[in-house]
Amino acid sequence: MRESDKKAGQHSTKMSDETIIGFIIEIDRVLKNSCYLMLWIDKFHLCEGIKQWLKGTELQIVDLITWDKGKMVWVIAQENKVSICLCLQKSPIKAKGTWKLHNIRDIWSEKIPSEELKLHPHSKPKGLQKALIESCTNEGDLVLDPASGSFSVLECCKDLKRDFIGTNLE
């Protein structure tokens, strides 16, 4: 991480490409065939591409969902009004029998309550997380979140009767 990328007095949450590649390789190793990895990325990585992260894996991009955070950002250059969720599937690629919901649109609008953002600045939309989990898992399935942050995926898994394993750096 370059020093210029850090905001004054703040801990950096950016990971190096090597760290991200390591995560993805291990996720690919433990992910069942035709199952999904939901990977949150920013606009920079969307524009630069992530193909190098997927080299040596059986993962392919099968969809992209844009999360409209529902807030206008006027001053803060580093904060965006949207985030990107890439849906990756481990081969063999197939939709039938692996994706149950068909009401998840390519743009998802959902605000995060300010209390939740105080707990974790990069909280993701629980409604979208819940819809994705429900769409590609069954009751009793194990959901892995190696970058759990606020552990909102855990809350979704409890509601949907999925098993959960996750961790976070802090």
TORKOL-469381 format. One line per 8 residues: number of its first residue (from 0); for each residue x, y, z of N, C-alpha, C. Coordinates in steps of 0.05 Angstrom, whole numbers, m for minus. Each point is the difference from the previous one (the first is absolute). Last residue first. Layout:
! residues N
NUM) X,Y,Z,X,Y,Z,X,Y,Z | ...
This chain:
! residues 170
169) m194,m156,247,m1,15,25,m20,m12,19 | 15,m38,m87,27,6,10,m1,14,27 | m75,m72,m28,8,27,m9,26,6,12 | m73,m90,m24,20,13,16,4,28,m10 | m71,m96,m8,12,25,m9,20,11,20 | m84,m79,m27,27,2,11,13,25,m12 | m105,m51,11,18,22,m7,27,m5,12 | m104,m48,m32,23,0,18,19,21,m10
161) m108,8,m14,25,m10,m12,22,m1,21 | m97,34,2,7,m27,9,23,m13,m16 | m38,93,m3,m6,m19,m22,6,m29,7 | 16,74,61,m27,4,m9,m8,m22,m21 | 90,2,30,m18,m8,22,m29,2,m9 | 64,32,m60,0,m29,2,m18,m11,22 | 14,93,m8,m17,m10,m22,m2,m30,1 | 58,41,61,m28,6,7,m19,m10,m22
153) 92,m7,m17,m8,m18,22,m29,4,7 | 39,60,m59,m6,m26,m14,m8,m21,21 | 30,84,30,m27,1,m9,m8,m25,m15 | 85,32,49,m13,m26,2,m30,1,m7 | 71,69,m8,m20,3,21,m15,m26,5 | 85,m15,m52,m6,28,8,m19,1,23 | 40,m77,m56,m27,3,11,m8,28,8 | 65,m60,m60,3,29,6,m26,10,12
145) 7,m91,m26,26,4,12,7,30,5 | m88,m67,m12,6,28,m4,27,6,14 | m70,m89,m32,26,9,9,3,30,m7 | m83,m79,14,7,25,m13,26,10,13 | m60,m99,m7,20,16,13,8,24,m17 | m98,m58,7,25,4,m15,19,17,17 | m92,m18,26,20,m19,9,27,2,m15 | m85,34,m51,1,m2,29,21,m22,7
137) 22,40,m92,m24,m13,11,3,0,31 | 41,66,m87,5,m20,20,m27,m12,10 | 9,73,m66,20,m21,m8,8,m19,22 | m68,72,7,m1,m8,m28,18,m23,m6 | m4,43,86,m24,m16,m5,0,m11,m28 | 69,59,23,3,m25,15,m24,m18,m5 | m4,86,m38,21,m16,m13,4,m27,14 | m60,63,39,m11,m10,m26,21,m18,m14
129) 27,43,80,m20,m20,5,m11,m12,m26 | 58,73,m6,14,m24,10,m19,m23,4 | m37,83,m22,13,m12,m23,15,m26,8 | m40,51,68,m21,m10,m18,12,m14,m24 | 57,44,63,m10,m26,9,m21,m12,m18 | 83,68,m26,m29,m1,4,m10,m28,7 | 99,36,30,m14,m6,m25,m30,m3,5 | 89,54,51,m23,m18,2,m13,m3,m27
121) 83,49,34,m4,m12,m26,m23,m21,1 | 30,51,78,m3,20,m21,m6,m12,m28 | m27,m32,103,19,m8,m21,m4,18,m25 | m43,22,82,12,m25,9,22,m10,m20 | m52,76,m20,17,7,23,15,m25,10 | m66,m9,m67,24,11,m11,20,8,22 | m86,m28,25,15,m23,m10,27,9,m12 | m62,65,28,10,m15,24,18,m23,m9
113) m47,50,m66,24,14,10,12,m14,25 | m56,m55,m76,m5,18,22,26,12,11 | m12,m27,m102,10,m13,24,m6,20,23 | m52,m14,m100,16,17,18,9,m17,24 | m26,m27,m105,m5,m5,28,18,17,17 | m24,m37,m109,0,25,17,m7,m7,28 | 41,m50,m94,m14,m5,25,3,26,17 | 13,m41,m108,4,23,18,m18,m4,24
105) m1,m67,m62,28,7,m2,7,26,14 | m80,m68,34,6,17,m23,30,7,m1 | m64,m81,42,23,16,7,9,15,m25 | m71,m67,6,m8,28,5,23,18,9 | m7,m99,m15,3,14,m25,m9,29,2 | 38,m93,62,m16,25,m1,5,14,m27 | 46,m83,20,m29,m4,4,m17,25,m3 | 97,m52,m30,m9,28,4,m31,m1,1
97) 49,m80,m16,19,14,17,m9,28,8 | m49,m62,m60,6,m15,24,20,13,19 | 4,34,m96,m22,m17,8,8,m17,24 | 65,55,m42,m20,16,15,m22,m18,11 | 110,m18,m27,m28,m6,m6,m19,16,18 | 112,m28,m22,m18,23,1,m28,m10,m8 | 81,m61,46,m13,8,m25,m21,21,4 | 69,30,45,m9,m18,m22,m8,m27,12
89) m9,93,54,20,m20,m5,m11,m20,m21 | m26,107,12,m9,m28,4,23,m18,m7 | m24,110,30,18,m19,m12,m11,m28,5 | m33,109,4,m8,m27,6,18,m19,m16 | 11,106,38,4,m19,m22,m9,m28,10 | m22,104,31,1,m28,9,3,m17,m25 | 15,111,28,m4,m21,m20,4,m27,13 | m31,107,31,20,m21,3,m8,m22,m20
81) m24,115,12,m6,m28,m6,24,m18,8 | 2,94,14,m29,m4,3,m8,m29,m5 | 100,31,37,m16,m2,m24,m30,m4,7 | 100,42,44,m25,m15,5,m17,1,m25 | 85,45,8,5,m28,2,m26,m16,3 | 4,98,m4,8,m12,m25,2,m31,1 | m61,73,54,20,m20,6,7,m15,m26 | m68,70,1,26,10,7,21,m22,1
73) m96,m14,m22,9,25,m14,29,6,5 | m77,m83,0,26,6,11,11,24,m15 | m101,m52,21,16,17,m18,26,7,15 | m67,m90,10,9,25,12,17,15,m20 | m37,m92,m8,m22,18,6,8,26,14 | 48,m81,m39,m1,4,29,m21,20,9 | 11,m71,m83,m4,28,3,m4,5,30 | 47,m84,m55,m15,8,24,0,31,1
65) 13,m78,m81,8,26,10,m18,8,23 | 34,m97,m48,m22,15,12,11,26,11 | 25,m86,m73,10,24,14,m25,14,10 | 33,m107,m40,m19,23,2,14,23,15 | 46,m81,m25,m26,m7,m12,m20,23,2 | 114,m27,5,m20,20,5,m26,m7,m15 | 71,m75,35,m6,18,m23,m21,20,9 | 77,m81,42,m21,21,4,m3,16,m26
57) 64,m72,29,m22,m9,m17,m24,20,1 | 111,20,12,m24,m10,14,m20,m10,m20 | 86,41,m22,5,m24,15,m23,m10,16 | m5,101,m24,18,m19,m13,6,m24,18 | m52,81,21,m14,m25,m4,18,m21,m14 | 25,92,20,m7,m12,26,m11,m28,m4 | 21,55,m75,24,m11,12,m6,m13,27 | m70,46,m47,7,m26,m12,25,m13,13
49) m52,86,15,8,m18,21,9,m27,m10 | m12,114,m31,m4,m29,m6,11,m17,23 | m9,100,m15,26,m12,m4,m3,m30,m8 | m78,50,23,12,11,m24,27,m13,m7 | m45,m26,79,m17,m6,m22,12,9,m26 | 42,23,80,5,m28,m8,m18,m9,m22 | m14,87,33,28,m2,m10,5,m28,m10 | m82,19,44,1,8,m28,28,m2,m12
41) m20,m65,82,m5,29,m5,2,6,m30 | m31,m96,52,23,15,m10,m9,29,m4 | m32,m104,44,m5,29,0,25,14,m9 | m40,m103,m14,24,16,4,m7,29,m3 | m43,m105,13,m9,28,m4,23,18,9 | m8,m107,m34,15,19,16,m11,28,m7 | m43,m108,m14,6,28,m6,18,13,21 | m20,m107,m48,m8,19,21,12,27,m4
33) 16,m83,m53,m24,16,m8,m11,18,22 | 67,m71,37,m5,5,m29,m27,14,m4 | 46,15,95,m10,m22,m15,m4,8,m29 | 74,44,67,m26,4,m11,m9,m25,m16 | 88,15,41,m20,m12,18,m29,2,m11 | 78,34,m49,7,m27,9,m22,m13,16 | m7,91,m28,m3,m19,m23,5,m28,9 | 19,66,61,m29,m2,m3,m6,m20,m22
25) 90,22,12,m10,m17,22,m30,m4,m1 | 40,59,m62,10,m27,m5,m11,m19,21 | m18,92,12,m16,m12,m22,9,m29,m6 | 48,51,65,m27,m5,9,m16,m15,m22 | 86,30,m24,1,m22,19,m27,m8,11 | 6,76,m55,4,m24,m16,1,m25,19 | m3,84,41,m26,m6,m13,2,m26,m16 | 79,34,37,m18,m10,21,m26,m8,m11
17) 62,39,m59,10,m26,9,m19,m12,22 | m14,89,m31,m9,m20,m20,8,m28,9 | m13,68,79,17,m1,m24,m11,m21,m19 | m64,56,67,18,m23,0,17,1,m26 | m55,77,66,6,m11,m26,19,m23,2 | m33,60,70,m15,m25,m3,5,m13,m27 | 52,74,73,m6,m7,m27,m15,m27,0 | 1,79,77,11,m26,m6,m9,m8,m28
9) 11,104,33,m18,m23,m2,16,m25,m7 | 33,95,9,m9,m11,25,m19,m24,m1 | 10,52,m89,15,8,24,m13,m11,25 | m10,m53,m91,m10,25,10,14,6,27 | 41,m60,m83,m11,0,27,m11,28,6 | 48,m23,m80,m27,m12,m1,m14,2,27 | 91,28,m16,m18,20,m11,m29,m11,m1 | 74,m55,26,m8,19,21,m20,20,m10
1) 4,m98,m44,15,25,m1,m9,19,22 | m1,m110,m3,m17,24,0,18,25,0
